[in-house]
Amino acid sequence: MKYLIYIFSVVYLFQPYNYLASKEAKNYMCYKRGYEIIFPYQEAVFKLKDKLNISADQKKAELNKFKDHFERNFRGIPLYKEAGCSNARLSEYLECLISTDGKDCKIYYTQMRIVD
């Protein structure tokens, strides 16, 4: 009976650690890499929206031009892709920030995860 209790206690103690270490490490990397991209992008988009006093069509064209330039030249995007995170969610988040006020875009950030 002592051995049975010992075996169950050892299994119980190590089970949660293995589960958390394997699951959270992968997801955390996507959130971290995503935040490294999103924070500077979001700040720049909000500054551009405040600074540009032009028509809505011209503003959208300027924001799309900035988005294209950002996606080609920002150093964090290859790191994000290299980590195996969802590129579709990142693109949706970047597009959401351009086309809306940005309040409802966080749903895309919460869904950045390892690509299945």
C-alpha positions, -999 to 999 in steps of 0.1 A, spaced: 0 0 0 29 24 8 43 18 -27 10 25 -43 7 58 -25 43 67 -34 38 60 -71 6 81 -72 22 110 -54 52 110 -77 29 108 -108 7 136 -94 37 159 -86 53 157 -120 22 156 -142 11 192 -139 47 205 -145 51 185 -177 18 196 -190 24 233 -183 59 233 -195 50 218 -229 19 237 -236 26 272 -222 61 275 -236 49 272 -272 19 296 -267 39 321 -248 64 324 -276 37 334 -301 23 360 -277 58 374 -271 67 375 -308 33 389 -316 36 417 -290 70 426 -304 54 433 -337 20 447 -327 32 473 -301 53 494 -325 29 489 -354 -1 499 -333 17 530 -320 27 541 -355 -8 535 -369 -24 556 -341 1 584 -347 -5 583 -384 -43 584 -379 -40 614 -356 -15 633 -378 -31 628 -412 -58 655 -418 -69 643 -452 -99 626 -467 -108 591 -456 -97 575 -489 -63 591 -489 -59 582 -452 -67 546 -460 -42 546 -489 -15 560 -467 -22 535 -440 -21 506 -464 12 519 -478 26 520 -443 13 485 -436 30 471 -467 63 489 -459 61 476 -423 55 440 -433 85 440 -457 110 458 -435 102 451 -398 127 427 -383 103 410 -359 81 394 -386 106 367 -397 111 358 -360 74 355 -356 71 332 -387 101 312 -376 85 305 -343 56 288 -362 29 311 -351 -3 319 -370 5 343 -398 -32 346 -407 -40 361 -372 -12 385 -374 -24 398 -408 -59 400 -396 -48 421 -366 -27 444 -387 -56 449 -411 -81 455 -382 -59 483 -368 -59 501 -401 -96 497 -409 -111 503 -375 -104 523 -343 -86 494 -329 -108 487 -299 -121 453 -311 -88 440 -326 -76 423 -295 -95 392 -303 -69 384 -330 -40 389 -306 -55 365 -282 -58 339 -309 -21 340 -320 -9 306 -314 11 278 -329 -1 269 -364 -18 235 -363 
